[in-house]
């Protein structure tokens, strides 16, 4: 099920994607989000931040050949 926030953001910016959101725009959109949308956005942010940190530190890129598989 698509998030209302994503749909609203697309509708608002589909013809304006040449610029950036300013803080006021972002806070306005966040203020209109449901609790579910807000938690989903935050969870995605945390996940992507963790993935980026792991990539920067070289974690998760390879698994040593003798390491046991965890299922």
N, C-alpha and C positions, 0 to 999 in steps of 0.2 A: 504494500500500500504506500504510494508516494506521500511524502510529508507535505502538508499544506505550506509550510515555510518555503520549501524548495519550489513549489508551484508558484507561490506569490513572488518569490525572488526572481524567478524566470520571467513572469509576466511583467514585473516592474522594469527589469533590466534588459529584456530581449532586444529592444531598440536603442539601448543606452550603454552597450557594453564597451564603449571606447574609453570610459573613465574609470575611476576607482570609487569605492564606497568611502564615505567619510564616517567618522565616529558616530555622529548623530544618526545617520542612515542605519548603521549597524545596530545601534541601541534601540532604535525604533522597531526594526524588524524583530530583534530578540524579544522586545516587550510584547509583541503580538503572537509569539510562539506559545504553543501549549506546553504543559510540563513534559509530555512525552517527546515532543520535538526538541525541547531544550536539552533534556537528558541525552537524547540521541546525538545531537550536535556535539555536546560536551564529550560523550563517549568516543565519538569518531575523532575528535581533536586529540584526546589522550592517546588513542590507539595510533594515530598517524605520528604523533610526537614521539612515542615509544619506538615505532618502526624507524623513524629518522635517526634517533639517538643510537639505536642498535646498528644501523647502517654506517653511521659515522665511526663507531667504535669497532666495526668489523664483526659484530656478533651475528650469528645466524646465517652467515654467508656460506659456510662450508661445515661439514661434519667430519671429524677425524674418522678414518676408515676403521679403527679398532674400537670406536665408541659404541656402546650397546644401543640398539634401537629401542626407543620408548614408544609404546603404542597407547 
